[in-house]
Every structure is written in C-alpha cells, then in structure tokens.
Amino acid sequence: MSYINLTFDVADRIATITVNRPDKLNALNDATIAELGVAIDEANARADVGVVLLTGAGRAFVAGADISELASQSPLEAQQRARAGQRVFRRFETSAKPTIAVVNGFALGGGCELAMSCHVRIASDKAKFGQPEVKLGIVPGFAGTQRLPRLIGRGAALKLLLTGDMIDATEAHRLGLADELVPAAGLMERAKALANVMLANAPLAIAGCIDAVNRGLDSTLEEGALAESDLFGVMSATQDVKEGMQAFLEKRTPTFHGR
C-alpha cells in the first residue's frame, strides 16, 4: 500500500507509522485519518509485524485537526467527521498488536486524542499536550472527553478541557497522560527498546491482555473479571503457554509462535 500523508515502514517486526505533513504540523485532514485506518489495518494483517509505533514528522506529533476542513462544515458533516475519526482511532485502541504513541512534539486536539487511543504513550521532553477545542467554540470530536478522564481523572481532565490550556511533557507525565518521559534525542531508540520487550512475549497473551483491559474499561469490575477468567482459560489451551512454562522450568528463554 502506498500512502500520501503517511509513511509506513517495517523493520525487525516493528511497524512505524509516521504522519507526514510537517508543513501543516501533521494536522489531521479527512484523507490522513482515512490513511491511518488503512495503516493500522495493514499492520494488524501483516505476519511480520508485532508492535506498532505511531509518530509524526518534523516538530509535531499531530497538532490537531485541519481547521481548513472544519471551518465550513455543517452540523451533519461535523457529526459524520467525528464519528469517522472515532472509528479509526478505536482501531488503534483495540488493535491486537501493541500500539505505542511516540510523541515527538505538539499533540494537540485531535493529536492528543490520537495519542490517547494508543495503548502506551512515550513523550519527548519537548512534547506539548492539550485539548484546545473550546478556544474554537467546539468540543473534542474524536472521544477526547471520554479517554482523557479515564487516563488522568475527572477533575484534571475537565481542567484541561475547560481551559484549553497546553501543558508540557513533564506535566503530562505527572498527570499520567504520558507513560514515559524521554530526552528528545533518545525518543525513538527508547520506543523501539520498549517494543522489543513486548515482542519477546507471547503474542496471543499480549492480545489477550489488550482485549481484557478494553473489555473491563467498558464494563463493571465483575464483568471484566469474568472476561479475564475466560481469556485465562483460552490461553491455557495454546502451544505458547506450554512453551512459556516449560522454558521457565528449564531456565531458558521461550520461543513463542503465536499459536
């Protein structure tokens, strides 16, 4: 698949998706969002990919939605645009392969929402986060009002949403919006190192953990715990669990095959 607004590279079982509109600070227009959907689907379909890194070209991760498209939208077009973006972002969130947002710079509006849809966020010490939609007279459209309080709590989320303030990477890390804070020069190196730690583990178990967490967040504790026990049972029938436990007993590194 060839992309216009993204680059898609695979090396050593890591797919790197880079939003590549640096002259627009990687702003998300409709075409870019559509390509993101294609890219995450491609990554999940490829047997040579185990982890997905998502980043931006230049000095921004994604600096928001493309305002030139939003300025003239009708109410119906706005609703449809939001729902289309939500569907794509949800595919990153529910990917069976880990998705890591490598936040190299501005992650504002739709960019912050895109980062939040990934399983893990690693931020450069030069990164900036925010949901400035109220300054434009709108609310977030890509589920920012839903993911942000789940990540950092109701009060902290509402403070960011209602002020539209931009925060630095240190504050984002303190709040739990960024999971790791890394010097800019070592950002991608650290992201790949984390990806390799994940790649060493059983892929079916990785997918099971993602599924269990997503199901639990959408249900009660009791329902989530039942889903976890079901997955625990399913995993016990795999070849990978036999390999993992045998390797542990034999004090060797396991070799997993995803079956």
N, C-alpha and C positions, 0 to 999 in steps of 0.2 A: 504494500500500500504506500503510495506517495502522498505526502502532506504538504500543504501550502503554508499554514500558520503554526505548524509544529515541526519538531524533528523527533524521530523515533529511532533509537539505537539500542542494539542488544550486544552485550559482551559478558561472558562469564556468568550467564544465567540471570543477569540484571538488565531489565529494560529501563532506559532513561527517556522519559517523555519531557521535552523542553518546549514550553510555549515560546514561540519565536516571532514576536512582533516588537522588538526592542524600541523602534521609533515611536510606538504607541504605549510604551511601558507595559507591553503584553496585555493590553485591555482585551476583555472577552467580548468579541462580537459574536453574532449567531454562528458564523462559519467556524470560528475557533472552538466554540462549545461543541458543535457537531463533530469536529475532528477529534476532540478529546474523547467523545463517546466511542468513536471508531478505534482510537488508540488503546483505550483500556480494554475494549473487546478483543483487539488483536493480541495484547499482552496476555490476557487470560486464555486465549486459544492456543498460544504457542507453547510447545513442549519444552523449548529451550529457554523459557522464562520462568523464574521462580519468585522474583521480587520486582516491584515497580517503583522507580524513583520519578518524582514529578517536580520539575523546577522551571525557572524562567531564564530567558536570555537577557544579558545586559544587567542593568541595575535594579530590575524589578522581578519579583516572582510573578505576580499579576496585580496591577494597580487598580483593578476594578472592572466594571462593565464598560463597554464602549458607549459613551454618552451620546455620540452622534446617532446611534440607533435608538436610544431611549427617548430622545428629546421630542420625537414626533409620534410616538406610539399611542394608539387608542387604548382604552381600558381593556378591551378584549385581547389586543395584541400584547399588552403588558402581562396579562394573566398567562397567556399561552407561552410567552417568552420565559417567564419564571418557571412554569411547570416543565418546559423542555430542559432548562438548565438543571432543575432539581432531579430529573430522571437521569441525566448524565452524571451528576455529582454522586447520586445514590449508587451508581455502578462502581465508582471508586470505593465507596464506603462498604459495599457488600462483596467486593472482589474476594475471591478465594485465595488470591495471592496477596501478600502484604503490600500496601501502598504507603510510601513514605514521601511526605511533602518536604522538599529540600528548599527552604525559604531563604533565598539569597538576598532579597531586598524588600521592596514595598509589597505587602499583602493586604490590600485594602478592598473593602466592599466585596464584590464577587471573588476577588483573590483570596481574601480571608476565609470566605465561605468554601472555596475550593480546597484550601489547605485543611480546613476543619473536616472535610469529607474524607481525607486520607486517614489511615489507621494511626500514623505517627507523624509528628512534625519536628523537624530539626531546623533550627534557625541560626543564621549567621548573626554575629553580634552587630551587624549593620542593618538587620531587618527591621521593618516597621509594620505594625498591625493596626487595623481599625475597621469599623463599620460606619462610614460617614454618610450613610444614605439620608439621614434626617436633614442634613445640610442641603440636600437636593429636593426635599419635600416628599421623599418616598420612604418606604421601609425596605429592608433587605428582601430579595426575591428568591434567593437560592437556599433557603432554610437556615439562614444565619440566626434568626430569632429562636430557632429550635436547637441547633447544635451548640451555640455559644453558652447558654445557661447549663447545658448538660456537661460542658467541659469545665467551666470556671465558676458555676453557681449563679443563682438568680440575680443577686444584688450586683455583683461585679459585671455580669453580662448587661444588665439594664443600664448601669453607669456608662458603659461603652456605647451602647445603642442609643441612649437618650442624649448624650453629649456629642456623639460623632467624633470623639477625640481619637487621635492617633497615638499609639504607645510604642515604646521602643522594645527591643528584643529582651532586655533584662526584665522589664515589667511583664511582658508576655510570658516569660519563663516562670516568673514568680507566681503569676495567676494560674499557670497550668495550660495556657494556650499553646505554648511551645514546650515540647517534652525535653529538648536538649538545646543548649546554647553553645555555639561553637565559633571560634575565630574564623573570620571570612575566608582566610587563605586555606583553611583545612576543612571547609564545609563538605565538599563533595567526597573527599577522602573519608571523612567520618561517616557519611551516609552509606558509602559502599562497604565500609567495615561493618556497620550495623546490618546491612543487607546480607553480608556473608555469614554473620552469626545466625541469622534466620534461615539462610539456605542450608546450614548444617543440620537443621532439624527436620523431622518427618513432615512432608508437605500435606498429608491428609490431616495430621494433628494440627498443623498451622491453620488450615482451612476450617477445622472444627472449632478452634478457639475463636476465630473471627465470627463464625456463624453463631456460636453460643453467646458471645458478647452482644452482637447485634440483636439477637432474639431477646436477650434479657433486658436490654435497654428499651425494648418495645413492649414489655410485659411486666407482670409483677415478679417479685423475687421468687415466689413459689413456682410460677410458670417457667421462669428462666432456669431454676434449679432442675426442674423436670426435664427440660430440653437438654441441659448439660448431662444428666444421667443417661439420657437416650444416646447422646453422642459418645459418652464414655463406653457404653455397651457396644456401639457400632465399631469404634476403634479397636476394641478387643478382638475383632474378627480379622484384622488386617495383617498382612505379612510384615508391615513396618513395625507393629508393636512387638511381634515376636523377635524381629531383628534388634530392636532397641533394647529390649530386656535381656536378650542373650548377650548382646555386646556389653551391657552393664555388668552382668555376672562374670563375663570373661575379661573385663577390664580393658576393652578395646573401643575404638571409635566405630560407631554404627555406620552402615551404608544403607540409606533409605532409597526406595524406588517408587514411592507413591502408590502403593497397592497393598 
